[in-house]
Protein backbone atom coordinates (compact mmCIF):
# COMPACT_ATOMS: atom_id res chain seq x y z
CA UNK A 1 0.00 0.00 0.00
CA UNK A 2 1.67 3.26 -1.07
CA UNK A 3 1.88 6.21 1.30
CA UNK A 4 -0.68 8.95 0.59
CA UNK A 5 0.64 11.89 -1.39
CA UNK A 6 1.13 15.27 0.24
CA UNK A 7 -1.51 16.84 -2.01
CA UNK A 8 -4.02 14.19 -0.97
CA UNK A 9 -3.28 14.82 2.67
CA UNK A 10 -3.74 18.56 2.30
CA UNK A 11 -7.07 18.12 0.50
CA UNK A 12 -8.58 16.61 3.64
CA UNK A 13 -10.57 18.75 6.03
CA UNK A 14 -8.35 20.07 8.83
CA UNK A 15 -9.99 20.32 12.22
CA UNK A 16 -8.46 21.98 15.25
CA UNK A 17 -8.11 19.38 17.98
CA UNK A 18 -5.85 20.28 20.92
CA UNK A 19 -3.16 17.65 21.04
CA UNK A 20 -2.24 16.95 17.41
CA UNK A 21 0.01 18.64 14.83
CA UNK A 22 0.95 17.76 11.25
CA UNK A 23 4.46 18.74 10.23
CA UNK A 24 5.92 18.10 6.74
CA UNK A 25 9.71 18.17 6.40
CA UNK A 26 11.74 17.16 3.34
CA UNK A 27 8.88 15.03 2.01
CA UNK A 28 8.40 13.13 5.27
CA UNK A 29 5.36 13.45 7.51
CA UNK A 30 5.79 13.60 11.27
CA UNK A 31 3.36 13.69 14.18
CA UNK A 32 3.82 16.42 16.77
CA UNK A 33 1.38 18.05 19.22
CA UNK A 34 -1.04 20.55 17.56
CA UNK A 35 -3.40 19.69 14.62
CA UNK A 36 -5.14 16.48 13.53
CA UNK A 37 -6.00 15.60 9.97
CA UNK A 38 -9.57 14.29 10.11
CA UNK A 39 -10.99 12.46 7.13
CA UNK A 40 -14.75 13.02 7.18
CA UNK A 41 -15.44 9.73 5.39
CA UNK A 42 -13.48 7.88 8.04
CA UNK A 43 -15.26 9.78 10.78
CA UNK A 44 -18.64 8.73 9.39
CA UNK A 45 -17.44 5.14 9.01
CA UNK A 46 -16.27 5.14 12.62
CA UNK A 47 -19.66 6.33 13.84
CA UNK A 48 -21.43 3.68 11.81
CA UNK A 49 -19.06 1.03 13.20
CA UNK A 50 -20.06 1.48 16.83
CA UNK A 51 -20.23 -2.10 18.08
CA UNK A 52 -23.64 -3.38 19.12
CA UNK A 53 -22.06 -4.89 22.23
CA UNK A 54 -18.83 -4.11 23.99
CA UNK A 55 -17.29 -5.04 27.30
CA UNK A 56 -17.16 -2.10 29.66
CA UNK A 57 -15.00 -1.56 32.72
CA UNK A 58 -14.97 0.96 35.54
CA UNK A 59 -12.15 3.47 35.84
CA UNK A 60 -9.12 2.28 37.79
CA UNK A 61 -9.50 2.95 41.50
CA UNK A 62 -7.38 5.54 43.29
CA UNK A 63 -5.62 2.68 45.08
CA UNK A 64 -4.73 0.94 41.82
CA UNK A 65 -3.52 4.17 40.24
CA UNK A 66 -1.29 4.80 43.24
CA UNK A 67 0.12 1.27 42.95
CA UNK A 68 0.70 1.69 39.21
CA UNK A 69 2.44 5.03 39.81
CA UNK A 70 4.91 3.26 42.11
CA UNK A 71 5.41 0.55 39.49
CA UNK A 72 6.05 3.12 36.79
CA UNK A 73 8.58 5.07 38.85
CA UNK A 74 10.42 1.85 39.69
CA UNK A 75 10.55 0.76 36.04
CA UNK A 76 11.64 4.24 34.98
CA UNK A 77 14.49 4.27 37.48
CA UNK A 78 15.62 0.76 36.54
CA UNK A 79 15.64 0.54 32.72
CA UNK A 80 17.12 -2.40 30.82
CA UNK A 81 18.34 -2.68 27.24
CA UNK A 82 16.85 -5.07 24.69
CA UNK A 83 17.23 -8.77 25.53
CA UNK A 84 18.51 -7.74 28.97
CA UNK A 85 15.06 -7.06 30.48
CA UNK A 86 15.41 -9.73 33.15
CA UNK A 87 14.21 -7.60 36.06
CA UNK A 88 11.35 -6.03 34.10
CA UNK A 89 10.21 -9.42 32.82
CA UNK A 90 10.15 -10.85 36.34
CA UNK A 91 8.05 -7.93 37.58
CA UNK A 92 5.56 -8.52 34.78
CA UNK A 93 5.49 -12.30 35.24
CA UNK A 94 5.01 -12.08 39.02
CA UNK A 95 2.23 -9.53 38.55
CA UNK A 96 0.40 -11.75 36.04
CA UNK A 97 0.57 -14.78 38.31
CA UNK A 98 -1.01 -12.80 41.14
CA UNK A 99 -3.90 -11.97 38.80
CA UNK A 100 -4.47 -15.64 37.94
CA UNK A 101 -2.85 -15.67 34.49
CA UNK A 102 -1.10 -18.73 33.08
CA UNK A 103 2.43 -17.40 32.66
CA UNK A 104 5.20 -18.44 30.29
CA UNK A 105 8.58 -16.74 30.70
CA UNK A 106 11.70 -16.50 28.54
CA UNK A 107 9.77 -16.50 25.26
CA UNK A 108 12.24 -15.31 22.65
CA UNK A 109 14.78 -14.50 25.36
CA UNK A 110 13.11 -12.32 27.98
CA UNK A 111 9.55 -12.16 26.67
CA UNK A 112 6.58 -12.93 28.91
CA UNK A 113 3.19 -14.27 27.81
CA UNK A 114 0.21 -14.42 30.16
CA UNK A 115 -3.09 -16.15 29.36
CA UNK A 116 -6.36 -15.46 31.20
CA UNK A 117 -9.34 -17.58 30.13
CA UNK A 118 -12.82 -16.39 31.01
CA UNK A 119 -15.42 -18.42 29.15
CA UNK A 120 -16.26 -18.68 25.49
CA UNK A 121 -15.20 -15.87 23.19
CA UNK A 122 -12.35 -14.60 21.02
CA UNK A 123 -8.71 -14.42 22.09
CA UNK A 124 -7.32 -10.89 22.39
CA UNK A 125 -3.58 -10.11 22.24
CA UNK A 126 -2.55 -7.00 24.21
CA UNK A 127 1.09 -6.05 23.78
CA UNK A 128 3.61 -3.89 25.64
CA UNK A 129 7.32 -3.51 24.89
CA UNK A 130 9.82 -3.49 27.77
CA UNK A 131 13.25 -2.30 26.59
CA UNK A 132 14.99 1.03 27.13
CA UNK A 133 17.56 3.06 25.18
CA UNK A 134 21.33 3.36 25.49
CA UNK A 135 21.33 7.05 26.36
CA UNK A 136 21.61 9.28 29.42
CA UNK A 137 18.44 10.72 30.92
CA UNK A 138 18.31 14.45 31.58
CA UNK A 139 14.86 15.03 33.06
CA UNK A 140 15.89 16.01 36.58
CA UNK A 141 13.12 13.82 37.99
CA UNK A 142 13.64 12.30 41.45
CA UNK A 143 13.11 8.87 39.88
CA UNK A 144 15.38 9.52 36.87
CA UNK A 145 17.55 6.64 35.72
CA UNK A 146 21.15 6.47 36.82
CA UNK A 147 21.58 2.94 35.52
CA UNK A 148 24.13 1.59 33.08
CA UNK A 149 24.01 -1.48 30.88
CA UNK A 150 26.07 -3.38 28.36
CA UNK A 151 25.86 -1.80 24.93
CA UNK A 152 26.22 -3.56 21.55
CA UNK A 153 30.02 -3.29 21.70
CA UNK A 154 30.13 -4.77 25.19
CA UNK A 155 31.07 -1.46 26.80
CA UNK A 156 29.08 0.04 29.65
CA UNK A 157 26.55 2.66 28.52
CA UNK A 158 23.93 4.81 30.28
CA UNK A 159 20.39 3.48 29.97
CA UNK A 160 17.12 5.41 30.06
CA UNK A 161 13.42 4.84 29.36
CA UNK A 162 13.39 7.80 26.97
CA UNK A 163 10.89 6.19 24.61
CA UNK A 164 8.16 5.43 27.14
CA UNK A 165 8.20 1.64 27.25
CA UNK A 166 8.06 1.79 31.04
CA UNK A 167 4.66 3.46 30.62
CA UNK A 168 3.60 0.72 28.20
CA UNK A 169 4.47 -2.00 30.73
CA UNK A 170 2.59 -0.12 33.45
CA UNK A 171 -0.48 0.22 31.21
CA UNK A 172 -0.63 -3.49 30.44
CA UNK A 173 -0.11 -4.39 34.09
CA UNK A 174 -3.00 -2.11 35.00
CA UNK A 175 -5.23 -3.57 32.28
CA UNK A 176 -4.53 -7.14 33.36
CA UNK A 177 -5.43 -6.28 36.96
CA UNK A 178 -8.73 -4.77 35.80
CA UNK A 179 -9.48 -7.79 33.62
CA UNK A 180 -8.79 -10.17 36.49
CA UNK A 181 -10.89 -8.20 38.99
CA UNK A 182 -13.88 -7.63 36.68
CA UNK A 183 -14.35 -11.00 35.00
CA UNK A 184 -18.12 -10.64 35.09
CA UNK A 185 -17.77 -7.74 32.62
CA UNK A 186 -16.25 -9.75 29.76
CA UNK A 187 -15.92 -13.13 28.06
CA UNK A 188 -13.12 -14.73 26.06
CA UNK A 189 -9.37 -15.14 26.46
CA UNK A 190 -6.80 -12.41 26.98
CA UNK A 191 -3.17 -12.89 25.97
CA UNK A 192 -0.90 -10.30 27.59
CA UNK A 193 2.47 -10.05 25.81
CA UNK A 194 5.43 -8.25 27.37
CA UNK A 195 7.87 -8.03 24.48
CA UNK A 196 11.65 -7.48 24.60
CA UNK A 197 13.91 -5.53 22.24
CA UNK A 198 11.53 -3.34 20.28
CA UNK A 199 14.19 -0.67 19.82
CA UNK A 200 16.40 -3.04 17.84
CA UNK A 201 13.51 -4.54 15.88
CA UNK A 202 14.44 -8.02 17.09
CA UNK A 203 12.07 -8.68 19.99
CA UNK A 204 8.81 -9.59 18.26
CA UNK A 205 10.61 -11.78 15.74
CA UNK A 206 12.53 -13.51 18.53
CA UNK A 207 9.27 -14.43 20.27
CA UNK A 208 7.76 -15.66 17.00
CA UNK A 209 10.90 -17.66 16.17
CA UNK A 210 10.57 -19.26 19.61
CA UNK A 211 7.35 -20.94 18.51
CA UNK A 212 4.88 -18.34 19.76
CA UNK A 213 2.33 -19.09 17.04
CA UNK A 214 2.26 -22.80 17.88
CA UNK A 215 2.57 -22.43 21.65
CA UNK A 216 -0.28 -19.97 22.26
CA UNK A 217 -3.86 -19.53 21.03
CA UNK A 218 -4.49 -17.60 17.83
CA UNK A 219 -5.82 -14.11 18.60
CA UNK A 220 -8.74 -12.53 16.78
CA UNK A 221 -6.93 -9.20 16.81
CA UNK A 222 -3.63 -7.73 18.05
CA UNK A 223 -3.78 -4.41 19.92
CA UNK A 224 -1.02 -2.04 21.04
CA UNK A 225 -0.48 1.59 22.00
CA UNK A 226 2.41 4.03 22.39
CA UNK A 227 2.87 7.10 24.57
CA UNK A 228 3.59 10.21 22.50
CA UNK A 229 4.18 13.94 23.17
CA UNK A 230 0.54 14.82 22.54
CA UNK A 231 -1.53 16.56 25.20
CA UNK A 232 -2.01 14.01 27.99
CA UNK A 233 -5.22 12.10 27.46
CA UNK A 234 -5.52 12.70 23.71
CA UNK A 235 -5.61 9.61 21.50
CA UNK A 236 -4.73 9.40 17.81
CA UNK A 237 -4.81 6.67 15.20
CA UNK A 238 -5.90 6.02 11.61
CA UNK A 239 -7.06 3.30 9.23
CA UNK A 240 -4.35 1.89 6.95
CA UNK A 241 -0.73 3.01 6.91
CA UNK A 242 0.28 4.42 10.30
CA UNK A 243 4.05 3.96 10.76
CA UNK A 244 6.90 3.76 8.27
CA UNK A 245 9.32 0.99 7.49
CA UNK A 246 12.77 1.30 9.04
CA UNK A 247 16.16 -0.10 8.05
CA UNK A 248 19.37 0.16 10.06
CA UNK A 249 22.65 -0.33 8.20
CA UNK A 250 26.22 -0.47 9.47
CA UNK A 251 29.04 0.47 7.09
CA UNK A 252 32.77 -0.04 7.59
CA UNK A 253 35.05 2.08 5.40
CA UNK A 254 38.61 0.84 4.88
CA UNK A 255 41.60 3.13 4.58
CA UNK A 256 45.34 2.91 5.18
CA UNK A 257 46.45 4.38 8.46
CA UNK A 258 49.56 6.35 9.19
CA UNK A 259 51.07 9.43 10.81
CA UNK A 260 49.02 12.60 10.80
CA UNK A 261 52.07 14.50 9.52
CA UNK A 262 52.21 12.46 6.27
CA UNK A 263 48.67 12.08 4.92
CA UNK A 264 50.04 11.48 1.42
CA UNK A 265 51.19 8.05 2.59
CA UNK A 266 47.71 7.09 3.78
CA UNK A 267 44.16 6.63 2.60
CA UNK A 268 42.15 8.63 5.12
CA UNK A 269 38.87 6.90 6.09
CA UNK A 270 37.77 9.96 8.09
CA UNK A 271 37.68 12.09 4.94
CA UNK A 272 36.02 9.19 3.13
CA UNK A 273 33.32 8.98 5.81
CA UNK A 274 32.83 12.75 5.97
CA UNK A 275 32.38 12.95 2.20
CA UNK A 276 29.91 10.08 2.33
CA UNK A 277 27.86 11.72 5.07
CA UNK A 278 27.58 14.96 3.13
CA UNK A 279 26.70 13.27 -0.14
CA UNK A 280 24.08 11.09 1.57
CA UNK A 281 22.12 14.27 2.29
CA UNK A 282 21.25 14.38 -1.41
CA UNK A 283 19.46 11.02 -1.41
CA UNK A 284 16.18 12.43 -0.09
CA UNK A 285 16.55 15.91 -1.60
CA UNK A 286 17.53 14.74 -5.09
CA UNK A 287 16.41 11.11 -5.55
CA UNK A 288 13.06 10.97 -3.75
CA UNK A 289 9.99 12.81 -5.02
CA UNK A 290 8.48 15.61 -2.97
CA UNK A 291 5.29 13.60 -2.35
CA UNK A 292 7.15 10.46 -1.24
CA UNK A 293 8.37 10.36 2.35
CA UNK A 294 11.89 9.25 3.27
CA UNK A 295 14.42 10.00 5.98
CA UNK A 296 18.14 9.12 5.92
CA UNK A 297 20.03 9.64 9.17
CA UNK A 298 23.68 8.94 9.97
CA UNK A 299 23.29 8.41 13.69
CA UNK A 300 26.88 7.45 14.50
CA UNK A 301 30.31 7.94 12.93
CA UNK A 302 33.28 6.40 14.70
CA UNK A 303 36.94 6.63 13.68
CA UNK A 304 40.36 7.08 15.20
CA UNK A 305 41.68 7.57 18.71
CA UNK A 306 44.34 10.30 18.47
CA UNK A 307 44.79 13.68 16.80
CA UNK A 308 48.02 12.71 15.03
CA UNK A 309 47.06 9.23 13.83
CA UNK A 310 45.12 8.60 10.64
CA UNK A 311 43.14 5.41 11.39
CA UNK A 312 42.79 2.31 9.29
CA UNK A 313 39.02 2.41 9.14
CA UNK A 314 35.85 4.29 10.01
CA UNK A 315 32.38 3.02 10.86
CA UNK A 316 29.01 4.61 10.15
CA UNK A 317 25.57 3.60 11.40
CA UNK A 318 22.63 4.68 9.25
CA UNK A 319 18.87 4.64 9.75
CA UNK A 320 16.43 4.86 6.86
CA UNK A 321 12.66 5.45 7.08
CA UNK A 322 10.34 4.97 4.11
CA UNK A 323 6.61 4.42 3.50
CA UNK A 324 6.76 2.72 0.10
CA UNK A 325 8.67 -0.43 -0.87
CA UNK A 326 9.92 0.99 -4.17
CA UNK A 327 11.13 4.16 -2.46
CA UNK A 328 12.86 1.94 0.10
CA UNK A 329 14.72 0.07 -2.65
CA UNK A 330 15.69 3.35 -4.33
CA UNK A 331 17.07 4.84 -1.10
CA UNK A 332 18.98 1.72 -0.03
CA UNK A 333 20.45 1.39 -3.51
CA UNK A 334 21.50 5.05 -3.55
CA UNK A 335 23.22 4.70 -0.18
CA UNK A 336 25.32 1.77 -1.39
CA UNK A 337 26.15 3.50 -4.66
CA UNK A 338 27.27 6.73 -2.99
CA UNK A 339 29.38 5.11 -0.28
CA UNK A 340 31.04 2.73 -2.74
CA UNK A 341 31.76 5.66 -5.07
CA UNK A 342 33.30 7.75 -2.27
CA UNK A 343 35.53 4.81 -1.34
CA UNK A 344 36.62 4.42 -4.95
CA UNK A 345 37.24 8.17 -5.22
CA UNK A 346 39.48 7.95 -2.13
CA UNK A 347 41.39 4.98 -3.62
CA UNK A 348 40.35 2.75 -0.71
CA UNK A 349 42.27 -0.53 -0.52
CA UNK A 350 38.99 -2.49 -0.57
CA UNK A 351 35.27 -1.79 -0.92
CA UNK A 352 33.16 -0.84 2.12
CA UNK A 353 31.51 -3.60 4.14
CA UNK A 354 27.75 -3.24 4.60
CA UNK A 355 25.82 -4.93 7.42
CA UNK A 356 22.03 -5.02 7.66
CA UNK A 357 21.39 -4.44 11.36
CA UNK A 358 17.63 -4.34 11.60
CA UNK A 359 14.38 -3.97 9.70
CA UNK A 360 10.94 -2.84 10.85
CA UNK A 361 7.92 -3.47 8.63
CA UNK A 362 5.36 -0.77 7.97
CA UNK A 363 2.53 -0.67 10.50
CA UNK A 364 -0.95 -0.91 8.96
CA UNK A 365 -4.18 -0.61 10.92
CA UNK A 366 -6.88 -3.01 9.77
CA UNK A 367 -9.75 -1.37 7.88
CA UNK A 368 -12.40 -3.39 9.74
CA UNK A 369 -10.93 -3.61 13.24
CA UNK A 370 -9.77 0.03 13.47
CA UNK A 371 -13.25 1.62 13.24
CA UNK A 372 -14.36 -0.68 16.06
CA UNK A 373 -11.45 0.47 18.22
CA UNK A 374 -12.03 4.15 17.39
CA UNK A 375 -15.74 3.89 18.11
CA UNK A 376 -15.02 2.23 21.46
CA UNK A 377 -12.43 4.89 22.37
CA UNK A 378 -14.80 7.70 21.44
CA UNK A 379 -17.55 6.04 23.40
CA UNK A 380 -15.27 5.92 26.43
CA UNK A 381 -13.59 9.32 26.26
CA UNK A 382 -15.67 11.46 23.89
CA UNK A 383 -15.16 12.34 20.24
CA UNK A 384 -13.13 15.46 21.11
CA UNK A 385 -10.44 13.29 22.73
CA UNK A 386 -9.87 10.93 19.78
CA UNK A 387 -8.52 12.16 16.43
CA UNK A 388 -7.14 10.82 13.18
CA UNK A 389 -3.42 11.33 12.61
CA UNK A 390 -1.36 11.11 9.44
CA UNK A 391 1.33 8.46 8.81
CA UNK A 392 4.45 9.01 10.89
CA UNK A 393 8.07 8.20 10.11
CA UNK A 394 8.43 6.34 13.40
CA UNK A 395 8.63 2.54 13.17
CA UNK A 396 7.53 -0.46 15.22
CA UNK A 397 7.95 -4.25 15.22
CA UNK A 398 4.46 -4.62 16.75
CA UNK A 399 2.87 -5.80 13.49
CA UNK A 400 5.05 -8.94 13.28
CA UNK A 401 2.63 -10.61 15.71
CA UNK A 402 -0.37 -9.97 13.47
CA UNK A 403 1.61 -11.01 10.40
CA UNK A 404 2.69 -14.27 12.06
CA UNK A 405 -0.90 -15.28 12.82
CA UNK A 406 -2.37 -13.54 9.75
CA UNK A 407 -4.86 -11.57 11.84
CA UNK A 408 -5.81 -7.87 11.98
CA UNK A 409 -4.03 -5.40 14.22
CA UNK A 410 -4.68 -1.88 15.52
CA UNK A 411 -2.14 0.53 16.99
CA UNK A 412 -2.70 4.00 18.42
CA UNK A 413 -0.96 6.86 20.22
CA UNK A 414 -1.79 8.12 23.72
CA UNK A 415 -0.70 11.62 24.75
CA UNK A 416 1.63 12.00 27.71
CA UNK A 417 2.50 15.71 27.89
CA UNK A 418 1.41 17.53 31.03
CA UNK A 419 -1.79 19.41 30.06
CA UNK A 420 -0.76 22.66 31.74
CA UNK A 421 2.65 22.59 30.02
CA UNK A 422 1.11 21.72 26.69
CA UNK A 423 -1.51 24.48 26.92
CA UNK A 424 1.10 27.10 27.86
CA UNK A 425 3.44 26.16 25.01
CA UNK A 426 0.54 26.06 22.58
CA UNK A 427 -0.46 29.61 23.55
CA UNK A 428 3.14 30.71 23.03
CA UNK A 429 3.42 28.91 19.69
CA UNK A 430 6.18 26.63 21.01
CA UNK A 431 4.63 23.14 20.94
CA UNK A 432 7.57 21.84 18.87
CA UNK A 433 9.76 22.43 21.92
CA UNK A 434 7.97 19.71 23.88
CA UNK A 435 10.50 16.87 24.42
CA UNK A 436 9.63 13.96 22.15
CA UNK A 437 10.40 10.26 22.33
CA UNK A 438 14.16 9.53 22.38
CA UNK A 439 14.94 12.96 23.79
CA UNK A 440 16.95 12.88 27.05
CA UNK A 441 14.26 15.19 28.47
CA UNK A 442 11.34 12.93 27.51
CA UNK A 443 9.21 11.79 30.46
CA UNK A 444 5.41 11.45 30.36
CA UNK A 445 3.26 13.09 33.01
CA UNK A 446 2.17 10.28 35.31
CA UNK A 447 -1.27 11.87 35.80
CA UNK A 448 -3.44 11.42 33.80
CA UNK A 449 -1.31 9.31 31.44
CA UNK A 450 -1.22 6.11 33.50
CA UNK A 451 -4.97 5.98 33.99
CA UNK A 452 -5.81 7.00 30.44
CA UNK A 453 -3.60 4.30 28.95
CA UNK A 454 -5.14 1.57 31.10
CA UNK A 455 -8.65 2.68 30.18
CA UNK A 456 -7.77 3.00 26.48
CA UNK A 457 -6.42 -0.54 26.32
CA UNK A 458 -9.55 -1.94 27.98
CA UNK A 459 -11.91 0.15 25.86
CA UNK A 460 -10.18 -0.92 22.64
CA UNK A 461 -10.42 -4.59 23.64
CA UNK A 462 -14.10 -4.22 24.57
CA UNK A 463 -15.69 -5.02 21.18
CA UNK A 464 -14.00 -8.43 21.17
CA UNK A 465 -14.64 -9.21 24.84
CA UNK A 466 -18.37 -8.44 24.93
CA UNK A 467 -20.13 -10.78 27.38
PyMOL commands that set and color helices and strands:
alter all, ss='L'
color gray80, all
select helices_A, chain A and resi 6-11+40-48+62-77+86-98+165-181+183-185+203-209+212-215+263-265+269-287+325-345+369-381+383-385+399-405+419-427+431-433+446-462
alter helices_A, ss='H'
color red, helices_A
select strands_A, chain A and resi 14-15+21-25+28-32+36-37+102-107+111-118+123-129+148-150+156-158+188-195+221-231+235-237+240-243+245-254+258-259+294-303+309-310+313-322+353-360+363-365+386-388+408-417
alter strands_A, ss='S'
color yellow, strands_A
deselect
rebuild
show_as cartoon
